[in-house]
Amino acid sequence: RIGVVGAGDPYWETYTEAAAAEGIEIELVDFTEYTQPNPALSAGELDLNQFQHIVYLADYNVSAGEDLTPVGSTAIYPLGLYSKKYDDVDSIPEGETVAVPDDASNQARALNVLQQAGLVELKSGGTIFSDLADIDESASRVKVTALEASLTPTSLPDVAAAVINNDFVEDAGLTFEDAIAQDDPEDASALPYVNIFAARAEDADNETYLKLVEIFQTNKDVQAGLQESSGDTAVALQTPVEDLVASLKKVQKDADAKK
């Protein structure tokens, strides 16, 4: 049982078929909100989940006192800023409002997108822990409001622009090419935003789970479907698991120190 957000993406059916060809039966469990798959995995309702990056997992582990761990990478995706009112960032007037996701990890990344676009200034310079309080309002062009991630697309008629997580872009009738700004997924600081398969710590060496990661990473049809679903924005990765775990530990350590 693998928990995902967006099981309707065609590559998941391709992946399920590829796993079946290797003798592994997958049941996909679809969730509508990011807050749901990790508790379900911790409770034993799932065997794996695949929906989050390392920062999000670290935030969950620290806040919930859990020890979920990465068992493989999938891809990293640029995070985009979208607008129904303006064609480019420079056209957004001073004092307008921009929406960002309200969960801690995606909010920090979204604020860094806004800073890179010249819309806000962050007092810290921008970190994986930035939040609304980090915004230097006197030096920023726009105001920022935080909404549950699935609601950022529906906010577009009411705000100048919104940072929208990739899972919700196409559902909002947008394409990834519509983004008027985005971050750089190949930057050296991007490792914490690599998307992963996660498992309970005691299952980190489970051979079936590791085989499922291998199938995802190496099956050409799955990878082609992943690219198609992402609008060719996904940067597929086969990051060594030890690097993923090291990154998770560092982010968790930093999060503990910030408490």
C-alpha positions as CSV (number, residue, x, y, z in Angstrom):
1,R,0.0,0.0,0.0
2,I,1.6,3.2,-1.2
3,G,0.1,6.6,-0.2
4,V,0.2,9.3,-2.9
5,V,-1.3,12.7,-3.6
6,G,-2.6,12.6,-7.2
7,A,-3.1,8.9,-8.0
8,G,-4.9,10.0,-11.1
9,D,-1.6,10.8,-12.8
10,P,-1.3,8.2,-15.6
11,Y,2.2,7.2,-14.7
12,W,1.0,5.6,-11.5
13,E,-1.0,3.0,-13.5
14,T,2.1,2.4,-15.6
15,Y,4.1,2.0,-12.4
16,T,1.6,-0.4,-10.9
17,E,1.7,-2.5,-14.0
18,A,5.5,-2.5,-14.0
19,A,5.6,-3.6,-10.4
20,A,3.1,-6.4,-11.2
21,A,5.4,-7.6,-13.9
22,E,8.1,-8.0,-11.2
23,G,5.7,-9.9,-9.0
24,I,4.8,-7.0,-6.7
25,E,1.1,-6.1,-6.2
26,I,0.6,-2.4,-5.4
27,E,-2.5,-0.8,-3.9
28,L,-2.3,3.0,-4.3
29,V,-4.0,5.0,-1.6
30,D,-4.9,8.5,-2.8
31,F,-4.9,11.5,-0.4
32,T,-6.2,15.0,-1.1
33,E,-4.1,16.8,1.5
34,Y,-0.4,16.6,2.3
35,T,-1.1,16.3,6.0
36,Q,-2.6,12.8,5.6
37,P,0.0,10.3,4.2
38,N,2.6,10.6,6.9
39,P,0.3,9.8,9.8
40,A,-1.1,7.0,7.8
41,L,2.4,5.6,7.2
42,S,3.3,6.0,10.9
43,A,0.1,4.2,11.9
44,G,0.9,1.2,9.7
45,E,-2.0,1.9,7.3
46,L,0.5,2.3,4.5
47,D,3.8,0.5,3.6
48,L,5.3,3.5,1.8
49,N,4.3,7.0,0.7
50,Q,5.6,9.1,-2.2
51,F,4.4,12.7,-2.2
52,Q,6.9,14.8,-0.3
53,H,10.4,16.2,-0.2
54,I,13.0,15.9,2.6
55,V,12.1,19.2,4.2
56,Y,8.4,18.2,4.6
57,L,9.4,14.8,6.0
58,A,11.8,16.4,8.5
59,D,9.1,18.9,9.7
60,Y,6.7,16.0,10.2
61,N,9.2,13.8,12.1
62,V,10.2,16.6,14.4
63,S,6.7,17.8,15.1
64,A,5.2,14.3,15.5
65,G,8.1,12.6,17.2
66,E,8.3,10.0,14.4
67,D,11.2,8.4,12.5
68,L,10.0,8.0,8.9
69,T,13.0,7.7,6.6
70,P,13.7,8.1,2.8
71,V,14.3,4.8,0.9
72,G,14.8,6.4,-2.5
73,S,14.5,9.5,-4.6
74,T,12.1,10.3,-7.4
75,A,12.6,13.8,-8.8
76,I,12.9,17.4,-7.9
77,Y,10.4,19.9,-9.3
78,P,10.7,23.7,-9.7
79,L,8.2,25.5,-7.6
80,G,6.3,28.1,-9.6
81,L,4.5,31.4,-9.1
82,Y,1.3,31.7,-11.2
83,S,-1.1,34.6,-12.0
84,K,-4.4,35.1,-13.7
85,K,-3.9,38.9,-13.8
86,Y,-0.3,39.5,-14.7
87,D,1.9,38.1,-17.4
88,D,5.2,38.7,-15.6
89,V,6.5,39.5,-12.2
90,D,7.5,43.1,-13.1
91,S,3.8,43.9,-13.9
92,I,2.7,43.1,-10.3
93,P,2.0,46.5,-8.7
94,E,3.5,47.4,-5.3
95,G,1.2,46.6,-2.4
96,E,-0.6,43.7,-4.1
97,T,-1.1,40.4,-2.3
98,V,0.5,37.1,-3.2
99,A,-0.6,33.7,-1.7
100,V,1.8,31.0,-0.6
101,P,1.1,27.5,1.0
102,D,0.7,27.5,4.7
103,D,2.6,24.3,5.6
104,A,6.0,25.2,7.0
105,S,8.3,23.5,4.5
106,N,6.5,24.6,1.3
107,Q,6.0,28.1,2.7
108,A,9.7,28.6,3.3
109,R,10.5,27.4,-0.3
110,A,7.7,29.6,-1.7
111,L,9.0,32.7,0.1
112,N,12.4,32.0,-1.4
113,V,10.8,31.9,-4.8
114,L,9.2,35.3,-4.1
115,Q,12.6,36.7,-3.0
116,Q,14.3,35.4,-6.1
117,A,11.6,37.1,-8.1
118,G,12.2,40.4,-6.4
119,L,8.8,40.5,-4.7
120,V,9.9,40.2,-1.1
121,E,12.9,40.6,1.1
122,L,13.6,38.1,3.8
123,K,15.3,39.2,7.0
124,S,17.3,36.0,7.2
125,G,18.3,36.1,3.6
126,G,16.0,33.0,3.0
127,T,16.3,29.6,4.7
128,I,14.4,26.4,4.8
129,F,12.7,27.7,7.9
130,S,11.5,31.1,6.6
131,D,7.9,32.0,7.4
132,L,5.7,35.1,7.1
133,A,7.5,36.6,10.1
134,D,10.7,36.6,8.2
135,I,9.4,39.0,5.6
136,D,10.8,42.5,5.8
137,E,7.6,44.3,4.9
138,S,9.2,47.7,4.5
139,A,11.6,46.4,1.8
140,S,9.0,44.1,0.1
141,R,6.9,45.0,-3.0
142,V,4.0,42.8,-2.1
143,K,2.0,41.5,0.9
144,V,1.9,37.8,1.4
145,T,-0.9,35.6,2.7
146,A,-0.8,31.9,3.6
147,L,-3.4,29.4,2.5
148,E,-3.7,25.6,2.7
149,A,-1.8,24.3,-0.3
150,S,-4.8,22.9,-2.2
151,L,-6.5,26.3,-1.9
152,T,-3.8,28.4,-3.5
153,P,-5.1,27.8,-7.1
154,T,-8.6,28.9,-6.2
155,S,-7.2,32.1,-4.7
156,L,-5.9,33.3,-8.1
157,P,-9.0,35.5,-8.9
158,D,-8.5,37.3,-5.6
159,V,-4.8,37.8,-5.4
160,A,-2.1,39.1,-7.7
161,A,-0.4,35.7,-7.9
162,A,0.1,32.5,-6.0
163,V,2.8,30.0,-5.5
164,I,1.1,26.7,-6.4
165,N,2.5,23.2,-5.6
166,N,3.0,21.1,-8.6
167,D,0.3,18.6,-7.6
168,F,-2.4,21.3,-8.0
169,V,-1.2,23.1,-11.1
170,E,-3.1,21.2,-13.8
171,D,-6.1,20.7,-11.6
172,A,-6.4,24.5,-11.6
173,G,-6.5,24.6,-15.4
174,L,-3.0,25.8,-15.6
175,T,0.1,24.5,-17.3
176,F,3.6,24.5,-15.8
177,E,4.6,26.9,-18.7
178,D,2.2,29.4,-17.2
179,A,4.6,30.1,-14.3
180,I,5.8,33.7,-14.2
181,A,8.7,32.8,-11.9
182,Q,10.2,29.6,-10.4
183,D,13.2,28.4,-8.4
184,D,16.2,26.5,-9.7
185,P,16.0,22.8,-9.0
186,E,19.6,22.2,-10.0
187,D,21.0,24.6,-7.4
188,A,23.3,22.9,-4.8
189,S,21.0,24.0,-2.0
190,A,18.1,22.0,-3.6
191,L,18.8,18.6,-2.1
192,P,16.4,19.1,0.8
193,Y,13.6,19.5,-1.8
194,V,14.2,16.2,-3.6
195,N,11.0,14.1,-3.6
196,I,11.3,10.7,-2.0
197,F,9.7,7.4,-1.2
198,A,9.4,7.2,2.6
199,A,9.0,4.2,4.9
200,R,9.0,3.5,8.6
201,A,12.6,3.3,10.0
202,E,12.3,-0.4,10.7
203,D,11.6,-1.0,7.0
204,A,14.5,1.0,5.6
205,D,16.2,-2.2,4.2
206,N,13.0,-4.0,3.1
207,E,14.0,-5.6,-0.2
208,T,10.6,-5.3,-1.8
209,Y,10.4,-1.6,-1.0
210,L,13.9,-1.0,-2.4
211,K,12.8,-2.9,-5.5
212,L,9.8,-0.7,-5.9
213,V,12.1,2.4,-5.8
214,E,14.3,0.8,-8.4
215,I,11.3,0.1,-10.7
216,F,10.2,3.7,-10.4
217,Q,13.7,5.1,-11.1
218,T,14.6,2.8,-14.0
219,N,11.4,1.9,-15.9
220,K,11.4,4.0,-19.1
221,D,7.6,4.2,-19.4
222,V,7.2,5.3,-15.8
223,Q,9.9,8.0,-16.3
224,A,8.3,9.2,-19.5
225,G,4.9,9.4,-17.8
226,L,6.5,11.3,-14.9
227,Q,7.9,13.8,-17.3
228,E,4.6,14.2,-19.2
229,S,2.6,14.7,-15.9
230,S,5.1,17.3,-14.8
231,G,4.9,19.2,-18.1
232,D,8.6,18.2,-18.6
233,T,9.6,20.2,-15.5
234,A,10.6,17.1,-13.4
235,V,14.4,16.5,-12.9
236,A,14.5,12.8,-12.3
237,L,17.1,11.7,-9.8
238,Q,18.7,8.5,-8.4
239,T,20.2,10.2,-5.4
240,P,22.1,7.7,-3.1
241,V,19.9,6.9,-0.1
242,E,22.7,7.7,2.3
243,D,22.7,11.3,0.9
244,L,19.0,11.6,1.4
245,V,19.2,10.3,5.0
246,A,22.1,12.7,5.8
247,S,20.1,15.6,4.4
248,L,17.1,14.5,6.5
249,K,19.2,14.3,9.7
250,K,20.7,17.8,9.0
251,V,17.3,19.4,8.4
252,Q,15.9,17.7,11.5
253,K,18.8,18.8,13.6
254,D,18.4,22.4,12.4
255,A,14.7,22.2,13.1
256,D,15.3,21.0,16.7
257,A,17.8,23.8,17.2
258,K,15.3,26.3,16.0
259,K,12.7,25.2,18.6
